[in-house]
Every structure is written in structure tokens, then in C-alpha cells.
Amino acid sequence: MKDPKKLLQIAANSSVTVLIQGESGAGKEVAARYIHDHSPRRFGPFVALNCGALAQNLIESTLEGSVKGAFTGAYADQKGIVRAANGGTLFLDEIGELPLDAQSKFLRILQEKAVLPVGSSKSIPVDFRLICATNRDLKKEIAAKRFREDLFFRLNVFPIFIPPLRDRSDFDEIAVNIWSGICENARRTHFEPPKGRLSLDEIDSLKQFKWPGNVRQLKNVLQRYALLKSHGIHIREVLCEEYSSTAVNEESIVQKRMSGENLWAKKRAIAPEWIVIKEALESCDWNKSRAAHKLGISRGSITYQIQKHSTC
């Protein structure tokens, strides 16, 4: 019951409503597309809508469509996203962001399996499979009167929780698959793909971090590394840049220095900030090799940081 892969496979073989929960960037839309692509509706459309991006005055027409002349600017009939998903899958991302008045309208659509376009007096039957996703705790939203309880019970038929990347046991597989996708995309777009697969050392470097941005953040970092690898930049240097803002801040550096702690040893597992690098360089008379050895990073990283901050 807690294995998301098995639950996705089970959900794909049915037409029940699925509620996917998880942190931002954890891969909820990827999970929704997996369900659609492996379901009997895979030959139908997959229509995705981010509920947080809906304009307040256009929610009704966006969901249910409109007829020509229904309002200013309605120059032709519009199907709406629910009818666009007819015969396929409707994916509503960030369902917790849907305003209360829109929740009541959508509840009616689910109950009647039909839409009523703006400006029309005739309901139109529609057949779609619903998948929703949220990074909010909908039970807490219900308690705070921000989400309808009756709608929640309509959506929470088959809940699936996508764990954050830091808790995934298949991190290696995810990283390798993302890297393969980046290389394949480079070939398709006629760019020079990065050479070789991810090594165990590179994967181990990636696994040292908690990835608050989850799969989306990991993909961004690997995309950046793919462009820099041929220039002699190691993955640790890319991670140094990515996590420098979350490294030890200036105040804690001063406190550690005053307490006599070995800052360099503490910082080897975390990418050092420029103030740490600069202090190491000064203590080594600006000898890059000695400073790099002291910090546990490459000489190329030191050189890159010097060039970067000399232009700031």
C-alpha cells in the first residue's frame, strides 16, 4: 500500500479517480502521465491544467467552455478543458489552489458527468478519467474551510503519495534515467551530448544532498552539469554552486572561527561559500592548489570561483 510504483500500476489498470500527493517537484505530473500512458485511455487526450494559474474571472469558461457571444470577447464557441479531455484523462495539478466557488462548480461536473458552457442552457455529457495532484494537506485545508469536504471525498478514491527525493530508495535509477534523457535530447537537437554515463562517484556526490526541489531540482543540476562537464567541471563544483546559498552563513563562520573549530573539515561535505574559499586562499598566500586541498575541492573550482567573484 505504500509502494508508489505498484500503486501507479494498479491505478493504470482502472478508471477510478486518483489523488496524487507529494512535495513540489517530486514528479506528480510524471506519475499522472504514467497512469494515462498505461491505461485503456492512453489513445485519448491527456489534458493538464494547473489550478493555481487559473484567472478568477475565467474559471467557469476555462473548465466548461462557452458559446459564441456569451461575454465580451467570446467570438466563437470554446470547448473548455473538461470537454477537451473527453475520451481521455483530465489532470488537475495543484487542486488545493482551486477557489471555493470553482470547487462547487467542479463538484457538479463530477456528479453529473456533464458540463454547462457559459451562455448555454443545455448540458453536454462528457467522459473523462480524473487525476488530481496537490502538495497541500487537503484535510487541513478542509479544517481551515478552504477546501470542500464533499469534493475531497470525490477525489480521494485512490490516493498515491509520491515520496520526496531524499527518501527514495531508487535515487541511483532516477539520476541515471534523467542523465540518459539529457544525453538523448542533446543528440536529437544536434548538440554534442556529454560523454559517458554517470559514474558511481558522481552519483555518490549527488546523494550527499537532500534536494528540497526534488526531481525537478536534480534535473536542473544534471542539465547544467551536462553543459559544463566537457569543460573540466566536476559535479561537486556544480553542487557547490547550487548549494552555496544553503551553506554555513557568515555569522556562523565567525562563531566557529572564534570557538577555534576546524571550519575546513566541517565544510568538506558541503559546498563552501566564497567567504570560506577566500579565507582559505588568504591563509595559503593565494596558492590555489594548497587552498583547494585544504577545502577538499578541485583547483578548477577555486579558479572558477576567483574568476566569478572578480567580475562581481
C-alpha positions as MATLAB code, in Angstrom:
seq = 'MKDPKKLLQIAANSSVTVLIQGESGAGKEVAARYIHDHSPRRFGPFVALNCGALAQNLIESTLEGSVKGAFTGAYADQKGIVRAANGGTLFLDEIGELPLDAQSKFLRILQEKAVLPVGSSKSIPVDFRLICATNRDLKKEIAAKRFREDLFFRLNVFPIFIPPLRDRSDFDEIAVNIWSGICENARRTHFEPPKGRLSLDEIDSLKQFKWPGNVRQLKNVLQRYALLKSHGIHIREVLCEEYSSTAVNEESIVQKRMSGENLWAKKRAIAPEWIVIKEALESCDWNKSRAAHKLGISRGSITYQIQKHSTC';
ca = [
       0.000    0.000    0.000;
       2.999    2.331    0.388;
       4.883    1.395   -2.789;
       4.086    4.217   -5.256;
       5.292    2.232   -8.286;
       2.915   -0.647   -7.612;
       0.067    1.738   -6.835;
       0.635    3.574  -10.131;
       0.492    0.270  -11.989;
      -2.725   -0.719  -10.216;
      -4.280    2.694  -10.897;
      -3.333    2.484  -14.577;
      -5.419   -0.654  -14.993;
      -8.585    1.072  -13.818;
     -10.600    4.222  -14.469;
     -11.016    5.365  -10.863;
     -10.193    8.903   -9.770;
      -6.632    9.218   -8.459;
      -5.313   11.805   -5.973;
      -1.521   12.150   -6.142;
       0.116   13.849   -3.169;
       3.702   14.928   -2.645;
       6.104   17.832   -2.374;
       6.617   20.305   -5.193;
       8.946   18.881   -7.830;
       8.534   15.280   -6.645;
       7.186   14.149  -10.030;
       3.422   14.210   -9.590;
       2.721   15.086  -13.239;
       5.155   12.384  -14.372;
       3.150    9.924  -12.244;
      -0.115   11.171  -13.770;
       1.243   10.729  -17.294;
       2.432    7.229  -16.403;
      -1.088    6.289  -15.301;
      -2.573    7.708  -18.515;
       0.047    6.149  -20.816;
      -0.526    2.690  -19.314;
      -4.315    2.900  -19.089;
      -7.048    1.893  -21.546;
      -7.446    5.617  -22.260;
      -3.865    6.031  -23.485;
      -5.042    6.672  -27.056;
      -7.212    9.547  -25.839;
      -6.029   13.058  -24.906;
      -4.093   13.893  -21.742;
      -5.175   17.400  -20.719;
      -3.290   19.062  -17.862;
      -4.335   22.214  -16.013;
      -2.572   23.996  -13.164;
      -5.380   25.183  -10.882;
      -3.101   27.775   -9.312;
      -2.749   29.545  -12.673;
      -6.473   29.951  -13.334;
      -7.699   33.519  -13.767;
     -10.507   34.145  -11.272;
     -12.905   35.613  -13.855;
     -12.269   32.852  -16.400;
     -12.510   29.743  -14.218;
     -16.014   28.772  -15.332;
     -15.367   29.193  -19.064;
     -11.939   27.528  -18.750;
     -13.491   24.445  -17.161;
     -16.803   24.192  -19.008;
     -16.297   26.240  -22.155;
     -18.547   28.942  -23.568;
     -20.751   29.684  -26.543;
     -20.258   32.444  -29.066;
     -21.429   35.799  -27.715;
     -21.677   34.635  -24.108;
     -19.476   37.523  -22.967;
     -17.284   40.244  -24.413;
     -14.530   38.626  -26.457;
     -16.363   35.309  -26.949;
     -16.141   35.351  -30.755;
     -16.537   31.571  -31.123;
     -17.609   28.506  -29.178;
     -14.970   27.230  -26.746;
     -14.903   23.596  -25.570;
     -13.224   24.131  -22.206;
     -10.625   21.785  -20.718;
     -13.145   19.226  -19.398;
     -14.592   18.558  -22.858;
     -11.083   18.671  -24.328;
     -10.294   15.632  -22.155;
     -13.314   13.676  -23.431;
     -12.302   10.054  -24.010;
      -9.003   10.605  -22.212;
      -7.567   11.896  -18.933;
      -8.027   15.245  -17.200;
      -5.126   16.092  -14.891;
      -5.734   18.917  -12.414;
      -2.444   19.911  -10.822;
      -2.420   21.819   -7.518;
      -6.114   21.068   -6.955;
      -5.770   22.606   -3.486;
      -5.378   26.016   -5.157;
      -8.839   25.860   -6.735;
     -11.055   28.637   -5.272;
     -14.094   27.586   -3.260;
     -16.656   28.815   -5.802;
     -14.850   26.897   -8.554;
     -14.797   23.812   -6.313;
     -18.588   23.790   -6.188;
     -18.781   24.097   -9.984;
     -16.323   21.257  -10.472;
     -18.185   19.100   -7.956;
     -21.323   19.490  -10.083;
     -19.364   18.448  -13.193;
     -18.195   15.275  -11.424;
     -21.668   14.470  -10.137;
     -23.463   14.998  -13.442;
     -20.652   13.865  -15.764;
     -21.623   16.845  -17.902;
     -20.657   20.473  -18.472;
     -22.814   23.550  -18.961;
     -20.920   26.018  -21.191;
     -21.222   29.685  -20.259;
     -24.116   31.198  -22.214;
     -25.749   27.830  -22.927;
     -28.851   26.270  -21.383;
     -28.013   22.742  -22.485;
     -25.707   20.360  -20.607;
     -23.212   18.354  -22.642;
     -22.249   14.840  -21.443;
     -18.523   14.233  -21.094;
     -16.465   11.093  -20.424;
     -13.058   11.581  -18.831;
     -10.785    9.975  -16.281;
      -9.768   12.362  -13.474;
      -6.336   12.550  -11.863;
      -5.580   15.316   -9.357;
      -2.376   16.326   -7.612;
      -1.529   18.548   -4.669;
       1.351   19.430   -2.370;
      -1.101   20.621    0.293;
      -2.632   18.622    3.128;
      -6.251   18.715    1.961;
      -7.567   17.559    5.345;
      -6.007   20.631    6.930;
      -7.442   22.751    4.118;
     -10.890   21.324    4.909;
     -10.456   22.161    8.612;
      -9.480   25.708    7.610;
     -12.613   25.978    5.417;
     -10.522   26.398    2.268;
     -11.497   23.111    0.641;
     -14.867   21.382    0.337;
     -15.115   18.111    2.208;
     -17.605   16.646   -0.280;
     -15.206   17.373   -3.148;
     -12.329   15.798   -1.224;
     -14.260   12.542   -0.883;
     -14.941   12.626   -4.631;
     -11.227   12.998   -5.352;
      -9.726   10.755   -2.685;
     -10.821    7.470   -4.279;
      -7.329    6.091   -4.910;
      -4.672    8.175   -3.097;
      -1.000    7.822   -4.031;
       1.812    9.541   -2.126;
       4.985   10.300   -4.086;
       7.837   10.446   -1.530;
      10.409   13.264   -1.695;
      13.652   12.505   -3.496;
      15.611   12.384   -0.225;
      13.515    9.401    0.884;
      13.596    7.486   -2.404;
      15.387    4.155   -2.440;
      15.767    4.356   -6.231;
      17.808    7.591   -6.329;
      20.523    5.986   -8.480;
      17.974    4.841  -11.054;
      16.292    8.261  -11.171;
      19.601   10.080  -11.667;
      20.724    7.658  -14.402;
      17.382    7.945  -16.230;
      17.462   11.745  -16.130;
      21.054   11.760  -17.394;
      20.151    9.367  -20.232;
      17.248   11.621  -21.179;
      19.513   14.683  -21.252;
      22.038   12.873  -23.482;
      19.307   11.657  -25.842;
      17.786   15.130  -26.073;
      21.212   16.567  -26.922;
      21.545   14.084  -29.797;
      18.062   14.893  -31.109;
      18.757   18.624  -31.088;
      22.164   18.138  -32.747;
      24.213   19.235  -29.740;
      27.254   17.340  -28.537;
      25.967   15.031  -25.765;
      28.043   14.681  -22.572;
      30.393   11.708  -22.767;
      29.884    8.604  -20.691;
      27.370    7.501  -18.123;
      27.171    8.846  -14.597;
      29.906    7.222  -12.533;
      29.414    5.819   -9.038;
      31.499    8.723   -7.720;
      29.218   11.252   -9.434;
      26.090    9.537   -8.122;
      27.559    9.391   -4.606;
      28.238   13.141   -4.810;
      24.604   13.739   -5.787;
      23.312   11.551   -2.954;
      25.011   13.705   -0.302;
      22.282   16.352   -0.568;
      18.628   16.445    0.499;
      17.236   18.018   -2.703;
      14.484   20.313   -1.379;
      13.396   20.878   -5.002;
      13.168   17.109   -5.517;
      13.362   15.586   -9.025;
      12.913   18.972  -10.707;
      15.988   20.366   -8.926;
      18.037   17.241   -9.665;
      17.146   17.531  -13.343;
      18.234   21.182  -13.414;
      21.584   20.354  -11.797;
      22.266   17.466  -14.193;
      21.313   19.621  -17.178;
      23.825   22.237  -16.003;
      26.481   19.568  -15.445;
      25.910   18.185  -18.941;
      26.901   21.570  -20.381;
      29.917   22.056  -18.098;
      31.376   18.541  -17.920;
      33.339   18.854  -21.170;
      34.995   21.988  -19.754;
      36.589   20.049  -16.917;
      33.986   20.932  -14.288;
      33.191   18.150  -11.792;
      29.694   17.503  -10.460;
      30.886   18.568   -6.994;
      31.617   22.035   -8.362;
      28.114   22.294   -9.823;
      26.709   21.204   -6.467;
      28.946   23.800   -4.819;
      27.154   26.499   -6.800;
      23.694   25.002   -6.274;
      24.016   24.733   -2.512;
      26.236   27.707   -1.699;
      23.202   29.711   -0.524;
      22.315   26.965    1.955;
      25.846   26.518    3.251;
      27.132   27.999    6.506;
      26.293   31.700    6.655;
      28.707   34.470    7.521;
      27.606   34.729   11.142;
      28.147   31.038   11.831;
      31.572   31.233   10.157;
      32.637   33.969   12.578;
      31.280   31.999   15.536;
      33.163   28.849   14.511;
      36.387   30.818   13.960;
      36.121   32.376   17.426;
      35.451   28.996   19.028;
      38.534   27.521   17.369;
      36.661   24.847   15.394;
      38.205   23.439   12.231;
      35.875   25.044    9.704;
      37.500   23.439    6.682;
      36.930   19.894    7.938;
      33.312   20.746    8.728;
      32.744   22.165    5.268;
      34.125   19.401    3.082;
      30.770   17.620    2.902;
      29.003   20.890    1.990;
      29.863   23.262   -0.846;
      31.818   26.222    0.648;
      30.734   29.813    0.187;
      33.019   32.429   -1.337;
      33.901   33.844    2.081;
      35.189   30.390    3.101;
      37.179   29.998   -0.132;
      38.648   33.490    0.185;
      39.774   32.875    3.755;
      41.409   29.601    2.714;
      43.234   31.375   -0.130;
      44.462   34.102    2.200;
      45.704   31.532    4.700;
      47.610   29.809    1.852;
      49.036   33.040    0.374;
      46.615   32.642   -2.549;
      48.147   29.335   -3.596;
      45.194   27.718   -5.411;
      46.409   24.124   -5.127;
      47.039   24.358   -1.365;
      43.720   26.122   -0.755;
      41.844   23.530   -2.839;
      43.464   20.698   -0.882;
      42.551   22.398    2.387;
      38.915   22.777    1.342;
      38.602   19.354   -0.237;
      37.595   20.705   -3.661;
      39.342   20.843   -7.040;
      41.767   23.525   -8.147;
      39.466   24.186  -11.109;
      36.679   25.053   -8.681;
      38.936   27.566   -6.915;
      39.867   29.142  -10.257;
      36.213   29.305  -11.313;
      35.215   30.989   -8.053;
      38.022   33.558   -8.313;
      37.011   34.437  -11.874;
      33.342   34.618  -10.912;
      33.816   36.939   -7.939;
      36.442   39.117   -9.592;
      33.748   40.185  -12.087;
      31.111   40.874   -9.410;
];
